[in-house]
Amino acid sequence: MVRPQEKGVVARRLAVVAFGLYGSRDHVARCGEDPRIFFGYDDSLDHLPQQRWLKMLAGDRGLALRSNDLAIC
């Protein structure tokens, strides 16, 4: 999800990926329009566009769960 920096690698944009938030209907019903729990990556993955977007969205609330595994979120 990030542009490769290695020499000799050719990169072309194939698509634009939109980010979104997902939650169960029960969770959203309990929390209303503004759910308070965010899961994201730890500081080692702060360079990823999706992590920057999520941290901007979470603001002062921070992240309830942080992981260095891309498959967890």
C-alpha positions as a Markdown table, in Angstrom:
| # | Residue | x | y | z |
|---|---|---|---|---|
| 1 | Met | 0.0 | 0.0 | 0.0 |
| 2 | Val | 3.0 | 2.3 | -0.2 |
| 3 | Arg | 5.3 | 3.2 | -3.1 |
| 4 | Pro | 8.4 | 0.9 | -3.2 |
| 5 | Gln | 11.7 | 2.8 | -2.7 |
| 6 | Glu | 14.0 | 0.1 | -4.0 |
| 7 | Lys | 16.1 | 0.9 | -7.1 |
| 8 | Gly | 15.2 | -0.8 | -10.3 |
| 9 | Val | 11.6 | -1.3 | -9.3 |
| 10 | Val | 8.9 | 0.0 | -11.6 |
| 11 | Ala | 5.6 | 1.0 | -9.9 |
| 12 | Arg | 2.3 | 1.9 | -11.5 |
| 13 | Arg | -0.9 | 2.9 | -9.9 |
| 14 | Leu | -3.5 | 0.1 | -10.4 |
| 15 | Ala | -6.3 | 1.5 | -8.3 |
| 16 | Val | -7.3 | 3.9 | -5.7 |
| 17 | Val | -8.2 | 2.3 | -2.4 |
| 18 | Ala | -10.7 | 4.1 | -0.2 |
| 19 | Phe | -10.6 | 3.6 | 3.6 |
| 20 | Gly | -13.7 | 3.1 | 5.7 |
| 21 | Leu | -14.8 | 2.2 | 9.2 |
| 22 | Tyr | -16.7 | -1.0 | 10.0 |
| 23 | Gly | -18.6 | -2.2 | 13.0 |
| 24 | Ser | -21.4 | -4.6 | 13.8 |
| 25 | Arg | -24.9 | -3.2 | 13.8 |
| 26 | Asp | -25.2 | -4.0 | 17.5 |
| 27 | His | -22.1 | -1.9 | 18.3 |
| 28 | Val | -23.2 | 1.0 | 16.2 |
| 29 | Ala | -26.7 | 0.9 | 17.8 |
| 30 | Arg | -25.1 | 0.9 | 21.3 |
| 31 | Cys | -22.7 | 3.7 | 20.5 |
| 32 | Gly | -24.8 | 5.9 | 18.2 |
| 33 | Glu | -23.4 | 7.7 | 15.2 |
| 34 | Asp | -20.0 | 8.2 | 16.8 |
| 35 | Pro | -18.5 | 4.8 | 17.9 |
| 36 | Arg | -15.6 | 5.3 | 20.4 |
| 37 | Ile | -13.4 | 2.2 | 19.8 |
| 38 | Phe | -10.7 | 2.2 | 17.2 |
| 39 | Phe | -8.3 | -0.7 | 16.3 |
| 40 | Gly | -5.1 | 0.2 | 14.4 |
| 41 | Tyr | -1.4 | -0.4 | 14.1 |
| 42 | Asp | 1.4 | 0.4 | 16.5 |
| 43 | Asp | 3.8 | 3.2 | 16.0 |
| 44 | Ser | 6.1 | 1.1 | 13.7 |
| 45 | Leu | 3.4 | 1.4 | 11.0 |
| 46 | Asp | 2.7 | 5.1 | 11.3 |
| 47 | His | 4.1 | 5.7 | 7.8 |
| 48 | Leu | 1.1 | 3.8 | 6.2 |
| 49 | Pro | -1.6 | 6.0 | 4.7 |
| 50 | Gln | -4.4 | 4.0 | 6.3 |
| 51 | Gln | -2.8 | 4.5 | 9.8 |
| 52 | Arg | -2.4 | 8.2 | 9.3 |
| 53 | Trp | -6.0 | 8.4 | 8.2 |
| 54 | Leu | -7.2 | 6.4 | 11.2 |
| 55 | Lys | -5.2 | 8.5 | 13.7 |
| 56 | Met | -6.6 | 11.7 | 12.2 |
| 57 | Leu | -10.1 | 10.3 | 12.6 |
| 58 | Ala | -9.6 | 9.0 | 16.1 |
| 59 | Gly | -8.1 | 12.2 | 17.3 |
| 60 | Asp | -7.8 | 12.5 | 21.0 |
| 61 | Arg | -9.5 | 9.1 | 21.5 |
| 62 | Gly | -6.5 | 7.2 | 20.4 |
| 63 | Leu | -6.5 | 3.5 | 19.6 |
| 64 | Ala | -8.0 | 0.8 | 21.9 |
| 65 | Leu | -5.9 | -1.9 | 20.2 |
| 66 | Arg | -2.5 | -1.5 | 18.5 |
| 67 | Ser | -0.8 | -4.2 | 16.5 |
| 68 | Asn | 2.2 | -4.5 | 14.2 |
| 69 | Asp | 0.5 | -7.2 | 12.2 |
| 70 | Leu | -1.3 | -5.9 | 9.0 |
| 71 | Ala | -3.7 | -8.8 | 9.1 |
| 72 | Ile | -5.1 | -7.9 | 12.5 |
| 73 | Cys | -7.0 | -4.7 | 11.5 |
